[in-house]
Amino acid sequence: MKGVRFTEEQISQVLQQLEKGMPIKEVYRQHSITQQTIYRWKAKFIGMEASDAK
C-alpha cells in the first residue's frame, strides 16, 4: 500500500505544532502518520523555514 505524501509546507506545519507544545501522540493521531515519521521529519526539517525546505 502506497503511503500518503506530504508537502514541505504540511511537514513544516506538523513540526510547528510540536514546537508549540502539542503532545506528540496527539499530532500523529491527528495527521494519521506514525511516530517514526515524525522523528524522521524532525531530523531532516527541524529549524528550517518552509522556504528553506524547498
Backbone as CSV, one residue per row, in Angstrom:
resi,resn,N_x,N_y,N_z,CA_x,CA_y,CA_z,C_x,C_y,C_z
1,MET,0.835,-1.178,0.000,0.000,0.000,0.000,0.880,1.242,0.000
2,LYS,0.610,2.151,-0.886,1.402,3.368,-1.007,0.993,4.361,0.073
3,GLY,1.972,4.980,0.679,1.711,5.941,1.737,1.290,7.297,1.197
4,VAL,0.810,8.128,2.088,0.400,9.478,1.741,1.631,10.364,1.686
5,ARG,1.713,11.205,0.688,2.828,12.127,0.556,2.422,13.476,1.125
6,PHE,3.308,14.076,1.870,3.083,15.390,2.438,4.025,16.379,1.769
7,THR,3.535,17.596,1.562,4.391,18.645,1.006,5.270,19.189,2.113
8,GLU,6.277,19.950,1.724,7.171,20.549,2.709,6.423,21.503,3.635
9,GLU,5.420,22.195,3.090,4.627,23.116,3.903,3.828,22.360,4.955
10,GLN,3.256,21.230,4.573,2.493,20.426,5.520,3.393,19.863,6.607
11,ILE,4.575,19.412,6.236,5.527,18.890,7.212,5.919,19.996,8.179
12,SER,6.143,21.188,7.648,6.501,22.322,8.476,5.394,22.646,9.477
13,GLN,4.153,22.576,9.050,3.027,22.847,9.943,2.951,21.808,11.060
14,VAL,3.187,20.553,10.735,3.175,19.498,11.748,4.273,19.741,12.781
15,LEU,5.461,20.077,12.314,6.578,20.321,13.226,6.363,21.575,14.063
16,GLN,5.681,22.566,13.509,5.369,23.765,14.282,4.397,23.446,15.413
17,GLN,3.477,22.527,15.176,2.567,22.112,16.239,3.348,21.483,17.387
18,LEU,4.362,20.703,17.054,5.196,20.086,18.085,5.975,21.130,18.864
19,GLU,6.506,22.128,18.148,7.274,23.183,18.799,6.410,24.024,19.728
20,LYS,5.124,24.134,19.424,4.210,24.902,20.264,3.806,24.135,21.520
21,GLY,4.171,22.863,21.596,3.921,22.097,22.802,2.811,21.071,22.718
22,MET,2.270,20.820,21.529,1.233,19.805,21.397,1.863,18.428,21.624
23,PRO,1.211,17.560,22.381,1.770,16.224,22.622,1.975,15.448,21.318
24,ILE,3.065,14.716,21.247,3.429,14.010,20.014,2.378,12.966,19.633
25,LYS,1.789,12.323,20.613,0.760,11.323,20.310,-0.449,11.961,19.643
26,GLU,-0.820,13.133,20.096,-1.956,13.848,19.501,-1.645,14.237,18.063
27,VAL,-0.420,14.660,17.797,-0.038,15.090,16.450,-0.099,13.927,15.474
28,TYR,0.482,12.784,15.841,0.471,11.708,14.849,-0.891,11.065,14.698
29,ARG,-1.739,11.131,15.691,-3.115,10.653,15.520,-3.913,11.597,14.632
30,GLN,-3.729,12.900,14.838,-4.464,13.901,14.090,-4.127,13.851,12.597
31,HIS,-2.874,13.587,12.263,-2.438,13.603,10.868,-2.313,12.205,10.256
32,SER,-2.643,11.178,11.011,-2.586,9.792,10.530,-1.198,9.412,10.019
33,ILE,-0.194,9.723,10.823,1.176,9.337,10.500,1.756,8.594,11.693
34,THR,2.855,7.912,11.475,3.466,7.153,12.555,4.420,8.027,13.355
35,GLN,4.722,7.562,14.534,5.658,8.272,15.389,7.041,8.300,14.747
36,GLN,7.417,7.251,14.077,8.709,7.189,13.394,8.809,8.258,12.309
37,THR,7.711,8.511,11.613,7.705,9.538,10.577,8.004,10.908,11.172
38,ILE,7.412,11.194,12.318,7.653,12.480,12.972,9.119,12.618,13.348
39,TYR,9.712,11.581,13.912,11.128,11.638,14.277,12.018,11.818,13.052
40,ARG,11.660,11.186,11.946,12.429,11.334,10.707,12.315,12.757,10.168
41,TRP,11.104,13.316,10.206,10.907,14.693,9.761,11.658,15.668,10.647
42,LYS,11.637,15.441,11.958,12.355,16.321,12.869,13.848,16.323,12.566
43,ALA,14.396,15.162,12.288,15.818,15.063,11.992,16.165,15.800,10.698
44,LYS,15.248,15.811,9.764,15.524,16.398,8.462,15.151,17.880,8.383
45,PHE,14.034,18.272,8.977,13.475,19.591,8.737,13.486,20.539,9.924
46,ILE,13.832,20.103,11.118,13.700,20.961,12.290,14.598,22.190,12.133
47,GLY,14.053,23.350,12.432,14.797,24.593,12.328,14.727,25.244,10.960
48,MET,14.165,24.585,9.981,14.031,25.153,8.644,12.725,25.925,8.533
49,GLU,12.731,26.931,7.721,11.507,27.616,7.336,10.925,26.894,6.136
50,ALA,9.674,27.147,5.819,9.035,26.485,4.678,9.779,26.798,3.386
51,SER,10.283,28.016,3.242,11.001,28.376,2.028,12.365,27.679,1.949
52,ASP,12.982,27.385,3.100,14.259,26.683,3.115,14.110,25.217,2.703
53,ALA,12.991,24.618,3.040,12.763,23.206,2.743,12.673,22.953,1.246
54,LYS,12.222,23.935,0.499,12.124,23.780,-0.953,13.494,23.805,-1.535
